[in-house]
Structure formats: structure tokens, C-alpha cells
């Protein structure tokens, strides 16, 4: 927002920084680009070259607030090793949208810090806001964001009123997407840029601030670092690893790129391209902390540039830590011991909750009973987790230990809230 208020030289620096960040991101995509074709009758995922990317720069939001941003379009054709132009295997790009965002913003921050001395708040989900711009002024020029948030709140209230429960993480995501689509105005193609800039400047003055002062207060604010020494670089990598281990038990290498990008210091002032390349291949990497859970590479297999065989998709690569493997080994050992113990019979629920449906009561009774394994299957939103709450209560009354394990931090939070168990 603020750069739309500044002088042309400042705007040029911003746009140059964005172009550099876009180019660095396109380079990362090309280094990870694959195409597919058959070799000896078997589908192979092979390295590709020749990414064609078009960057479309825009200066406003759909609500005509100042919002400099770029749309990067990747053509669905890449050059295969045998010289043919084939379809891009876009699965990696689809699965790594958060990584792409984090890489882009890390490169943009570094370029902006180097060119304009911007200070930043700590990144959240890889994205950081500038520190020296009034939060109230940002809100004044964020009418689209405010509208989306208001619609999300309305949709959440209606959902809870009609369903008598909180939405699941997936349902909440759908409600948020609906709010974005519902609030999206049609684009206007007849707006004069000079008129817009003059209007933004006048809006800022009505807010009690001079446009030039807003920009002056935000630039040249930090004595930037031009690089990281060995200890600082190691700290970035360790924080990235700790962050991903806290949330996931296994991950793909590109997900580590996401975490490293988010952990890069915000006062680092370097070019976007060398920064993204360092994030991708940091010195020393993390070989001493990670273990590959991929299948062994067959003898004589044709390798890609990432070292994996062409018979393996890039999204099938998986890493973990020895600590996670030790936990799994402990659980297996515990299960083996349990299978060798004669458990007393359990009667299930002593009192059947009246607020559950018949299938939910059956599930709760089975879980609270004496079976060694109970599998409850059903589509999202049918109350499987809700049925566990009375089962947990009964298990505790019977003096049995209860804990929860979920595939993600968000799912663990839902499990803990709805059942009252300690979940991880």
C-alpha cells in the first residue's frame, strides 16, 4: 500500500525487487520440473527443462485498494531429455503451494531490505508484514480483507447455529473459500492510474497522515546483514527442522524449503536468486538429522538430478528423524506386549448418551469395550469424533489410560477439544 504513495524512484525499487523474487521462484520451479513418459513400458518421471513463465504485474486489489502483486503463469510444456516438448508434471507445484509462497516472500523481503532498508514483523506462515507502517492505515486500505473476514465470521456463525457444532478444519477452509468467492467484485478496466494514486493520497491525508511521510517513516530503518556466518546459518536450519518436526512426523524435501524460507532472518539483505538457491541446498544440509523413508534405489536404476530413480515421483520422497522412528518402534513394542496380555472384558458404556445417534452410540460403546481394535468409518461431518467423547469418559471411569494421536496438529487440536483427551 505505502509504495503507491511514494515517489516514482521508490516504486521502481519495489517493482524491481518483485521482479527479482519472481525470477528466483521461477528458477526453483524449473530445477524441480518433471515430465512423464514411458520407458520400457513403465511410466517414468524425468527431469525437464525450458520452463516458460509469464509474470503479470497488477497494482490494485479488486476493491481498488493499492496492492502491488504479480501473477505468475507457468506454461504446461517443458522440454524432456530426448528433446520433445511434453506436459509438465505439475503435482509438485500443486502440493507445494505453501513452499512456493514462502520462497517468494523470503526472496522479496531480502530484496526489499537490501534496496529500501525495510523492517519486518516476524513471519507467520512464511509471510511478514512491514513494521513501520501504521496498522490503522493498513486497515483503512484493506477493505477487501475486512469484507472477507466479516463474511467468514457470518458463515461460521450460521454453520454453528445450524449444525450445533464447530466446523472441522476442512469445513472451515471451504467456508473461507466461499467467503472469498462471494465477496469478489468484478474487475474494472476503465480506472485511470493517476486518478487512483491521487485518490489514495487524499484518503491518507483524511486519515491524518502525509503520504510522503508514510513512506519516509518506513524506509532506511534497518542496518541490514549482507550474509549469514556459519553459526547463524546453522541456527536457521535448526529452527526450520524443529518447526517441521513439531508439526509433522515425515515430510518431503521441498517442505523443508518452506520452513527454511520462513526461518530466514528478516534483516538479511541479499539477492533473491542466491537466497532461494541457498534455501534449496544449504551448506551441510541436515543429513545428520534426517532419515530417508523412501524405498531403496534398485540396482541399475536411471537417476534424476535429485538422486532418486525416475520410477519414483518427486512427491513420494519422504524424510523423517531417528527420534520419530524410535517412537514408532516403542509403540510397536508396546502393542506386541499388549497382545500378549489377557485383557478383562469390558461392558462398553454404562450410560448411553441420549444426544448421540444410534450409529454414534454403537461406535462409542465399541470403543469403550474390550476389543483390541475398533475401526469407525464414515464421511466427514457424521460425528465420528463426537462419538468418542462419552467413550473417553467411560474408559477413564474404568481406570484405563486414554490418549489421542492425529495425522496433523490441526486434527490433534480438534480431537482434544471434542473429546477432552491429550492429543498429539
N, C-alpha and C positions, 0 to 999 in steps of 0.2 A: 504493500500500500504506500509506504512512505516514499519510495523511489519515484512514484508517479508525481510526487510533489516537488522533487528536487530539480536541479539544473540538468541540462542535457548531458554534461560530462558524467555525472553520477549515473544517470540512466544507461549510458553506453557501457560503463564498467559493469553494471548489473547484468546487462544483456550478454556481454562478453563472457562473464562468469557462468551464466546459464548455458551458453553455447558450449563452453569447455566441459561442464558437467554432463551435458547430453552426449557429447562426443566420447567421453570416458565411459559412460554407461553403454553406448553402442559398441565400444571396443570389448567390454566384458561380455556382452551378448554374443558377439562374433567368436570370441575364444571358447564359448560354451555351446556353439551352434552345432547341431547334428542334422543329418538327414537319414532316411531309411531306404534300403533296398535289399533284395535277396542276394545272398552269396551262397552258392551250393545248395539252393533250396531253402535256406534258413534266413529269416529276417535279421539284418544287421543294422546297428545304429552307429554310423560312421561320422568322422569329423567332416565339417563343411566349412567353406569359405565364401566370401563375397556377400556379406550381409548388406542389404540395401535399406537404408534408414532415411526417412524424411521427417524433419523437425518443423512443426507448425507452431509459431510463437503467437500467443494471444495476450492481451493486456487487461482484460476485464473479466469479472465473473458474469454469470447470466443475469444477475441483478444489477449489472453495470457498476459494481464497485471496482476500485482498482485492484487488479490481481494479475500480475505478470506470471504467465505459466507457459509451458511448452508441451505440446502433444507429439510424442514420438511414434511414428508408424513404421513397423518393420514389414518389408515385403515378404511374402510367403514363397520365396525362391532363394535357394543357396546353391553354391557350386560344390558338387561331390568330387571325391578324389579322382574319379575316372573322367572328369571334365563335363559331365552333364549338369544341367540346372534342374534341381529337383525340389520337392516341397520341404520346407523347414519342419523339423520335428519340434514343435512348439511346446511340448509337455513341460520342459524345464522352465520356460518362461512363465507358463501358466502356474506352475507350482511355486515359483519363487518371486511372486509379485512383491512380497514384503522385502525380500532381499534386494530387488531392483530399486525399490523406493529408498531403502537405507543407503545403498551405494550412491545413488544420485544425490541425496541430501548431504551425505558426507563430503562428496566432491564439491557441491555447491557451497557449503559452509566454508570449506578450506579456501576456495577461490574468492569468496566474498570477504573473508577475513584478511586474505593477502592484499586484495585490491582496495578495500574500504575500511579495514580495521573494525569490523562489526563484532560486538559481543553477543553471546548467545546464552539462553537458558539451557539447562540440562536436557538432552534429547529424551523424548518419550516416543516409543515405537520407532526410533530412528530419526524422528523429526524434531527440530528445535526451533523455538521462536526467538526473535531478536529481543535483547534485554532492554534497550534504551529507547523503546517506543511506548508511549502511554497505552496501557491496557484498555482504558476507556475509549481512546481514539481508535484502536483496533476494532473494538466492538462497534463503534459508530460506522465503520466501513465494512462490516461483516454481516450485512442484512441477510444474505443467503444462508450463512451458517446459523444465524439466530432463528430463521424461519424453519430450517431443517430440525434443529433441536426442539423447537416448540411442537412441531408435528410428531416427532419421535415420542415426546412426553405424552401427547394426546393418544397416540396409538397404544402406548404401554398401558395407560390408564384404562382404555377401553378393553384391551386384552385381559387385564387382571379382573375387571368387573364381569366380563362375560365368561371367562374360563375359571375364575376363582382360584387362580394360582399365578405364580411368576412364570414368564416365558423361559424356555430353555435357551442356551446360548445361540443355537441355530435359529430358533424362532425370533429371538431379539435381532439377530443380524438381518433377517428377512423384513422385519418391521422397519429397521433403519433404512434398508434399501428402498422400501416402499415410500418412506418419507422423502428420500432424496428425489425419487422419480416424480412423486406427486407435486413437489414444490418447484420443479424445474420449469422456469418460464421459457418461452420460445426465444431464440436468438434474434437480435435486431441487427440488421445490416446497414442501417442508414444513420449511424451515430458518427458525428464528426469528432475526431480525436482531440482537437484543440478545444472544442466546446466542453468535452468531458473533463479535460485537465483543468480548465478554468472553473468548472463546477466543483471539482474535488477541492481545489484550493479555497474557494469561497466557503465550502462546507467546513473545512478545517478552521478557517477564521471564525465562523459562527460558533465553533466549539471552544474558541478562546485561545487558539494557537496560531502562530505564523508558520506557513508551510516550510519556508527556508529553515526556520529554527528547528522544526521537527527533524529534518534531515541532518542538520549540523550536530544535533544532540546525539545522533545515532552512529555517526561515522568517526573514525580515528579515535576509538575508545579503548583499544587493547594493544599491548606490546606483544605482538604475535610471535609464536615459536616457528622457526623455519624448518624444524625437523624434530625427531624424537631420538634420544640416546637409547642405548641398549636396555637400560633399566626401565625407562618409560615405555618403550615398545613392548617389553615383556609384561609390564603391568596391564597394558591394553589387552593383550592376548589372554592373560589370566582372567581379567574381568569378563571378557567375552565368553570364555569357557565356563566360568562359574554361572553366568547368566543362563546359558543354554542348558547346563546340567540341572539347574533349579527347576526348569520347566519341562524338559523332555528327557526320556531315557535313551533315545537314539536320534540321530539327525543325519542329514546329508551334508556334504562339504559346503555346498552353497548356502546352507542355513547358518553355518559358521561365519561366512562372509557377512551375512546380515548382522550378526552380533558384534563382529569386529567393527563394522562401519558405525554402529551405534555407540561403541565404546571409544572411538577416536576423540581425543580432546578437542573441544570447540575453539580453542585458541591456536590451533595448528593452521599455519598459512603456507600451503604448498599448492602445486597444480593438481587439478582433479585427476588427470590421467595417471601420474605416478602414484597418487594416493590409492586409487582403485586397484592398480596393479599390486601395490604392497598389501592391501587388504586381502587380495586373492591369493598371494603367495608370500606371506610374511616370513622373514628370516627365522630359521629354527622351527617354524610352524608349531605343531602340537603333537608331534609323533610320540613323545614320551607320555602324553596324557590320553591318547585315544587308541581305540582298538577297532579294526575293521570287522564288521559282521557280514561282509559280502562272502559269497561262495568263492572257493579257491579258483584261481585262474587256470583253465585247462591247459595242458601242455600243447604248445604249438598254436595257441590262440592268437588271432590278429589283434594287436592292441590299438586303442585310441591314444590321443595325446595326453589324456588324464591317467594313462597306465592301465585302464580297465579294458576287458575284451569287448569287441564290437557286438557280441551276443548279449551284452548286459546294457539295459537302459541306464542313462545317467540318473534318473530319478529312483533307481533301485539301489544306488550306492548308499551305504549306511555305516555310521560310526557310532561308537559308544565309549565308555570308560571301563577300566578294570573294576572300579567301585560298583558300577551298575551290574556288571557280570557277577561280582561277589554276592550282591544282594539276591540276584536270581538263583545262584547256587544255594544260598541259605534258605530261600523259600522252597526249593525243590527238596532239600534235605528235611525241612520241617514237614512237608507234605508226605514224604516217604515214612517218617516216623508216625505221623497221624494215621496213615493207612494200616499201620501195624498195631494200632490200639483199638480195643473193642469199646466203642462209644455206647453209653447208655441211651436207651430210647427216649425221645422227646415227643411230647404230645402236640407240638405246634402252639397256636395261640390259645391262651386260657380264656380270653375275652375277645370276640371278633368285633373289630371296629365297624360301626354302622355307616360311617361316611365312605367306606370303600365299596366299589362294585364287586360283583361276585368273582370275576377273574382276579381282581386285585386281592380279595380275601384269600383265594386259593393260593396265590403266589406268596402272600405274607405268611400263611400257615406252613407252606412248604419250606420257606427259608428258615423259619423258627423251629422247624422239626429236626429230626435226627439224621437226615440224609447227608452224605458226604459232599454231594454236589447238586445244586439246584440251578437249572438254566431257565431263565424267564425271557421269552422272546415276544416282541411286539413293536409296532411302529412308533415313531416319536409322538409324544403328546398323549399316550394312552395311560400314563400314570404308573409306569413300572417303578420309578424311583419313589413315588408317593407311597406305594405298597410296602416299601422297605421300612418305613418309619415304625409301624407297630411291630414288625418283625424284630427290629433292633431293640425295641423296648422289652419284648418278651425274652430275647436272648440274654439281655442284661439281668432280668429278673431271675433267669435260670443260672446266673453266675458264669456265663460264658463270655469270652473275650470277643469284642467286635471292633473291626477297623475297616476302613474303606480304601480301595485302590481304584484310580480312574486313569484313562489314557491321556489326560491333559490337565493342566492346572485349573482351567475354567470348569471342566467336568467335575474335578475334585471339589471345587467350591460349591457347585450345585448339590453334589452328593452330601457334603457336610451340612449345608443349610437345610435340606429337605429331610434328612434322617437323623441329624444330631451326632453323627459319628466323626471321629478324627479321620480325615481322608487326605490322601496324598496322590 
